[in-house]
Amino acid sequence: MARIDDMRAAKRLYDAFPGDGARPLAGEAGREDRRVSEWLGELAEEWDYPAPVGKPDRREPDALFRTRSAPFDIFFAGAKDQEWPTQKKSADQFRGYFETLLDLQEEGEVAEILFGIGTGDDEVAEAWSDFLVELADEKGIEVKAERHQSGDEDDDDPLIFVFVEIKPPSEDDDEDEETDEDEEYGLN
């Protein structure tokens, strides 16, 4: 298997999520949104995604981190204070991010993807959790939503990260698909 060129893959990833370095104006991002965003960055590093991709701004996800060498494993997360997936702009934005990462995965630049949202609201977390599973299902990817929470059950201000894990298709998957097709058409 040919080694992926780290610099080329990093450039492709950075180009896919361009940022102008502009930060939201004071008051534009709520205090809770900033708190969640900072926690997501800390969580990414804790989970061994040490390399941030760009600097989050109004057009970028709150946390986009990668492993050190390509094909990159990606930690992608957006902070959602009171935004729900029923809000078209937010849902479309996340759909675009998801499709971009899947394209990079298909091209071999990206390997495993942890894709999710962080929030301090349990109902918002549940709604996004369902949305993430539906989003993967639209692409024919079977996933289970996972949940990671800061603090313990007694914590008055827990933060929640709900995510799906998208692994790259393996050669075994292709063989299984061919076997299923052969059985469907009675070729076995």
N, C-alpha and C positions, 0 to 999 in steps of 0.2 A: 504494500500500500504506500503510495507516494505521500511524503510529508507535506502537510499544508504549510504554506509560507505564512509565518506569523504576522509579518508586516503588512502583507497584502490583505490578509483576513482582518486585521485590526482596522486598516483603512476602509474596507468595505463596511465593517460594522459602524465605524464613526460616520461614514458618509450616509448610512441608512438612518442615523439619528443625529442630524446636524443640530448644532446649537450655536447661538450667537453670543453666549455667555451672559446675556441679559437676564437679570434676576427679576422676579416679580416686584412691583413697587410695594412700598410699605403698606400694609393693610390689605394688599391684594390677595395674598395667601393668608388664610386664617392661622391663628396660633396653633390650633389643633392639627391642621394640615402640616405645618412645619414640624411639629412634634412627631407626627407619624413618619414624615419623610426622613427625618434624622434617624429615627429608630430603624427604618428599613435599610438605610446605609450601613448602620452598625451591624444589623442582622446579616447583611450580605457578607461583610468582612468576617464576621464570626463563623459563617458557614463556608469559609474558604473561597470566596469570590473577591480577591484582593484588588483587582484593577477596575476602577470606575471608568465608564465610557462617557466622555464628555462631562459637561456640567449641566445639571438639570435647569431648565428654564421653562417658560410658559408652554413651549411646544414639545418638551421632552418628558419622558417618564421621570418620576421622582427618584427612582433607584434603577440604574442599569449598570451592572457590574459583570466582569468576566473573569475567567481563570487566566493564568499567565500565558499559556501556549495554545495555539490553534490545533484542531478546531476547538473553539472556545465553548466552555459551558457558560451559560448565561443566567444571571439572576435579574429578572425584570419585575419591577413593581411600581405601581402608582399609589399615591396617598389619596384616599377619598374620605373627606370629612362628612359631608352630607349629600354627596353626589350618588345617585342610584343608576344602575344600568338601564333603567327605563328612560333616562335622559339621553336623547338621541345623540347629541354632540359627544358626550362622554363615551357612550357605547361605540359609536363610529370610530372615535379616536383609538380605543382599545382594540377594536377589530383590526384597524390599520397596523398597529404595533404588532399584533399577533401574526398577521399575514406577512409582514416584513421579516420577522424572525423565522417563520416557517420557510420563506424563500431562501434565506441565508442558510438555514439548516439543509434544505434540499440541495443547495450548491456546495455543501461540504465545509462552509466557513464556520458554522455553528454546530455544536453537538447537542448536549442536553440543555433544555430550557426549563427554568423554574419561572412561571409566569403568573403573576397575581396582583392583588391589591392589599394595602394595609389601611386599617381604620381603627377608630376607637369605639365604633358603634356596632353592636352585635347584629342588629337587623340589616344594616348596610352590608356587613360581612357576609351574611347568609344570601342576600340578593346577588352579590357579586360572585359568590361561590357557584351558585346555579348558572349564572351567565357564563362563567369560565368553562364549565362543563359543556354547555350548549355551544359555545364558540368552537371548542375542540371537536364536538360531534359534527358540526357543520362541515368540518374538514376531514371527516372520517377517522378521527383520532379518538380512541377510547381512553378516557382518563377518569381518575377519581379525584375530587377536590380534597385537598389537605388543608389543615388548619394549624397554625402555630400562634400561641398567645404569650404575651409578656406577663411576667408576674404570676401570681397564683389566683385561685378563685376568690380569695378575700380582697384582692387588689381592687381599689375603687376606680382606678383609671387604667384598666388593661388595654393593651394594643393588640390587634389581631391581624395576622397575615394569612389570607386564604390564597391558595395557589394550586396550579396544576403542573404536573411534571411531564414534559414532552421529550421523549427519547427519540433519537434518530432511528429511522427504520434500519433494521439489520438485514443481512443477507438471508438469515433464517426466516424473517418475515416474508421476504419475496418468495422463498421456497414454499412456505406454508400457503401463501396466496395461490401459487401455481398448483399445489396439491388440491386445494379447495376447488379451484376451477376445473381440474381434471375430474374430480369426483362428481362435480355438478353436471359435467357433460358426459359422464360415464366412460372416461378414458382410462380409468384404473382397472 
